[in-house]
Amino acid sequence: MNHKRRNFIQTAIAASLGIPFMGSDLFSDSLLSNQKIRISLQCYSFASSLFTKKMNIIDFPKIVREDFNIETAEYWNSPMIDKRKDLNFIQELKMRTNDYGIENTFMLVDLINYQTGESKSLCSNDKIERGIAIEEHKQWIEFSKSIGCKGIRVNLWSDKMTASEVKSISEDSLGELLEFSNKIDMSIMIENHGGYTSDAKWLINLIKSIDHPKLGTLPDFGTRNFCIKTAPKSESEIFGTQCVNQYDKYIGVEEMLPYAMGISAKSHSFKNDGEEISTDYKKMINLIKASTFKGYIAIEYEGAIMGLYGKDSSEYLSPTEGVLATKKLIEKYI
């Protein structure tokens, strides 16, 4: 018996007895579903488990539903690099998505070689390299569509270029991608993800200049997501170093919200009272509730991957614990 049918039967039995069905926190989730903001789960929260092969991405729909009782999933392309043309994988993932009553929303697309650290960028100065990045993004748009997603997130990473140069190249690259994605009803989101994209005003100016209904933002709570410039990284550092040009993330999220197609609730570690150390979730969620945004706020717990590659893993929760802590915090203020 698949999950949807089992869930229906349990709920029907409870209703026939005249009592609300409380199992697995379904009652609280049903309350959330009546609001304009709902919770989804980003699979990057399990990056450490995926990298160490402790988790298989094909099991994500089951984990989303059975471990967290969430109905909506967001994906990340890195664990599926070799699955883009695997029809058996696509069919199996779609079947599991349906069996567990999951809705797939967006795919985070990173074109990174994790062995060399090099990335293929839509903002490359080299026209040939940029063309390769555009074509690979088109493949991920098609793949994301095939598993039921509504769009992808792109990066606009740049190096040694001015803001106006990056804007001009981004307009060209995104224009070509949007022409492609629009034909299959797929959206493209730009995240505040370092460099000029961390400057919300610059990012919004780019969105306005392109002016396409399938283009929007993906505001991320991460403090480093709003770091426009970092100091040079030493050889021993993996996650970078001190930020020397920090954009106020609360102002940034508020500015990006009118154009948001999704939201990433980034989290790393928590205080004893359950509050996140680096982000005031009450303040952030109140900004979202006061805006016109309607859609999903995705749990994106980053602590476990920080613990895997950082110096002190003891301060971070496991992926499951971190997701649960973030979910509880969102529900507290939503």
N, C-alpha and C positions, 0 to 999 in steps of 0.2 A: 504493500500500500504506500503510495507516495505521500509526501509531507502535506501537500495541499488537501488531499482527501482526508487524511487522518485529522488534520486541524479542523476541517469542516465538521466532521463527525463529533469531535470533542466539544466544539462550540455549540452545535445543535443540541447535544445532550444537556449541556448546561442551561441553554435557553429553555428547553422543555421543562426543566425543574424550577424555572423562575429565578435562577441565580446567575450572576455574572461569572464568566469563565476567567479565572485568575491565574491559571497555570502558565508558567514561563513568562510572567510579566506581560501577558497579552493585553491585559486591561490598561496598563499604563501606556503601552504602545498604541492602542486604539485611541487614546486621548490625544497622543501626539499626532496621529494621522488626521485629526480634525483641524489641526493648525496649518498655517500657511508655510511653516518651516518643518521639514521632516528630516530624520537622520538616515544617513547612508554610511557605508563602511568602505574605505579605501584599502586595497590589498597591500599597498606599500607599508601599512602598519605591520605586516609580517615579512618585511624585507629580509630581516636576519634569518628567519626560518626558511625562506625561499632560497637565499644564497647558500645556506648550509645544508640544503636538501632535506631538512626536517619536515618540510611541507611541500605538497604538490599543488600547483595552482588550480588543477582540475577539481580539487576539493573545496575551493573557496566558496561556492554557493552553499554547500552544506554547512561550512563553518559560520558563514554570515547568518544563516537561519537558526541552526541548532545551538551554537555556542553563544549567540548574542541576541537572537530573536529580532533581527533587523531584516527589513524587506527589500533593501536596495543596495546594490553593489557597484563600486567603482573599481576600475582595473588599472594596471600598470604594465606597460609593454615588455619590460626587461625579462620577466620570467617566461615570456612566450616568444622570444626571439626566433626560435626554430620551429614555431607552430603556425606561422602566418599562412602557410599553404597546406597545412595538414587538415584535410577535410574531416577525417575521423575525429581529431581533437575538437574541431569546431562543432561538430554534431553532438559529441559527448558533452561539451560544456553547455550547449544550448539545452540539451535534454535535462541536465542536472539543474540548470537555471529554472526551467519550467517545473520540474519535480518539486523543488523547494519553494516555489512561488516567489522567485526573486526577480526584481526589475534591474537590468543593467543600464547604467547611465553614461558614464564617461570613461575614457582611457587616457591616462597620463602617458605621453610619448616622450621618451628620452632616447636620443641616438648617441649613446655613450659606449665606448670601448672601456670596460672596467679594468682591463689589464694595463692599458696604456694611459687611460685618463683622457684620451682625445674624444672629441665629439664632432658630429656633423651638424652644422648650424644653418638655419634658414637665413642667417645674417652674415654668412661668409663673404669676404671680399672677393674670393675666387669664384667666378661665375660657374665653373664646372663643378666645384665642390657644392655650391649652393643648389645647382640643378640636381645633384645626387640626393641632397637632403630633402628637396621638394618631392622627388619621386618616391623616396622611402616613406615620407609622411603620407603620400597618397595610398601606399600599400597598407599603412596602419589605419587610415580612414576606412578602407574597404574591409579590413579585418574586423575593426570595431563595429562596423555596421552589421557584419555577418553574425556577431554574437549578441546583437540587440542593443548596442550602445547608441546614444544620441549624438555623440560628438567626441572630439579629442582635445587634449590640452597640448599646446606647443610651447617650446622655449625659444626665446630670441636672444641667445647668447652671442656676444660680440667681443672683440678684442682689438684695442688700439684704434678705435674709430670714434668719431664725434657723434653726438646725439642726433644731429641732422642726417648724418650718413646712415646710421642704423635705422632711422625712421624711413628714409627713402628706400633702402634695401628691403626692409620689412614690408613696406607697402607693396612692392613688386612680388615678393615671395608669397605673402598672404593673399594677394589678389589672385594669383594662380591657384593656390590651394582652395580658396573659396569658390572659384569657378568650378572646380572639380567636386568639392564637397556639397555644394548647393544642388547639384544634379541628383544626388542620392539622399538629399534631406539630412545632411550631417552638419553639425555646428563645430566651430573652432573657438577655443578659449585660450586667452593669454594669461598666464599666472605671473604674479610678482615673484620673480625667481632669480634675482640678482641682476647686476648691471643696470641699464636704463629702465628695465621693466620694474625695478624696485622703486622708481620715482613715479608715484601714482599719477601725477599731473602729466608727465611725459607719456605714460601708457594710455591715458584717457584721450590725450591729443591724437595719438596714433589711431585709436578706435574711431574717433570722430572723423578723422581724415579719410579713412577707408569707408566708413558709413555703410556697413552691410548687416542685414538682419541676422545672419548666421555667425557673426563675430561678436564675442563678448569677453568678459574678464572672469578669472577664477581667483578671488581674493583668498590669500593664505595668511593665517594668524602668525606664522613664524617670524620671530624678530629678525633672523638672518635673511628671511625672504624680502625684507625691506631694507637690506643693506646694499646701498648703491655702489660702494667701493670698499674693499678690504685692503689691509696692509699686506705686503708680500708674504707668501706662505713659505715656511721653512720646510726642509726635506722630510722632517719627521712628522709633519702635520698632515692629517687626512681631510679634516673638515674645514680647513682654512684657518684664518686667524682673526685678529681684532678688526672690527668694522671702523672705518675712518670717515664714513659718510652715511649716517643712519637716518632713514626716513621714519617719521612717527607712524607706527603701524596702525594706531587707532584712527588717525586722520586718513591714512592710506586706504584702509578697509572701507571707511565711510565714503571716500571719494570714488572707490571702485564699485560700490554696491549698485548704483543705478544701471550698470552695464553687466552685472554678474549673472552668469548662467549656472553657477555652482559656487560652493564655498568649501575651503579646506580648513577644518578645525585642527590645526597642528598642535601637538602636545609632546612634551619630553619627559618631565618629571613632576612630582606632586608633593605638596606639603602634607603634614599630618592631618589637616582638616579636609583634605581632598582637593584643594584648589591647585591649579597648575602654577608652577613657579614663575614661568616667564611671561604668562599672559593672564590678564584680568578677564576671565571668561564672562563674568557678569556684565562688565562694561562692553565687551565685544558683542555679546549676544543681544544686549539691549540696543546697540547700534543697528544690528540686523533687523530686530523686531520693529524698530522705528522706521525702517526703510520700506521701499516698495517690493523688496525681494520676496519671491515665492519660489520655493524649490527645496533642494537638499543641501544640508550641511553635513559634510563627510568627515568622519573620524579618521584622522591621519596621525597615528601615534608613531613618533620617530625615535623614541627612547631606546628601544631594543637594538636598532641598527647602530645608534650612537654607542651603546654599550658594547656591541660586538667589535667595533673598530676603534673605540675610544680608549682612554687610559684607565678610567675607573668605571667598571660595569656595575658596581654594587649600588650605585645611586639610581639605576634604572629598573623599571619593572619588566617582566616578560611581556611578549606581544599580547597575550590574552589579558593579563592583568592591566596593561596599559590601555587597551581598548575599552575594557570595562570601566576603568577610572575616568576615561574621557567621556564615555557614554553617560555615566552617572552625572558628570559635571554639566554636560549639555542639557540633560533632562532637568537638572536643578533650576536652570534659568530660562529654558525655552518656554 
